[in-house]
Amino acid sequence: MRILVVEDEKDLAKAIKNILIKNGYIVDVVHDGLEAYDYISLGDYDAILLDVMLPKLNGFEIVEKVRTNDISTPILMLTAKFQVDDKVKGLDLGADDYLAKPFDRKELLARLRSITRREAVFISDILTFGDISFNKDILSISNEKKEMKLSKKESQIFELLMINPNQIISKEQFTTKIWGYEFEGEYNQVEVYISFLRKKLKSIGSNVSIKVQRGIGYKLEVCDD
């Protein structure tokens, strides 16, 4: 299961991440509300652990935006506040559960299991767009003509494009999502992998292509014949 932890207290975020990893979860961590919303919009998470008091966008604003955009990912809100009104507000906006700090590790894990059980749905390992099928399990793209393997990084980039077709994804979004929040490398790494993917799509004769929006980012489109 993939979990997004949204917490601006970096020591606490690190501690939560370590707890979750030790219990078999795959974890991404962000520290402000705007970054969190980008991750939620682009990602495919099984649950979100969301602090209330965040810079840029607070937890309530994030829940409202997420639910308004029909994103149904289960949300467990974390807060130092104990007021009933805050709990009610979060739940009314669409959060699934509420846990006040400081919390016990066992209770955190139990509440996480509860909201993911409640919302559990089958998610296919195969994504489709145009004539392309992308198999996340075996890291391959295929159409009726041919199949081709992808590297891990190619697959991560292509998955972001496949779950957001016809939407522009910036280099910054790719790097923070795939290489990490504190990525310090060169953005041209994205260009390199995009070039590899474009060549592979062309080699199998796909009607899907990756369009470059200069100075902005990339998007996946079906080519007009």
Sequence and secondary structure as in RCSB ss.txt:
>XXXX:A:sequence
MRILVVEDEKDLAKAIKNILIKNGYIVDVVHDGLEAYDYISLGDYDAILLDVMLPKLNGFEIVEKVRTNDISTPI
LMLTAKFQVDDKVKGLDLGADDYLAKPFDRKELLARLRSITRREAVFISDILTFGDISFNKDILSISNEKKEMKL
SKKESQIFELLMINPNQIISKEQFTTKIWGYEFEGEYNQVEVYISFLRKKLKSIGSNVSIKVQRGIGYKLEVCDD
>XXXX:A:secstr
 EEEEE S HHHHHHHHHHHHHTT EEEEE SHHHHHHHHHH   SEEEEESS SSS HHHHHHHHHHTT    E
EEEES   HHHHHHHHHHT SEEEESS  HHHHHHHHHHHHHHT     SEEEETTEEEETTTTEEE SS EEE 
 HHHHHHHHHHHHSTTS B HHHHIIIII TT  S THHHHHHHHHHHHHHHHTT SEEEEEETTTEEEEEE   
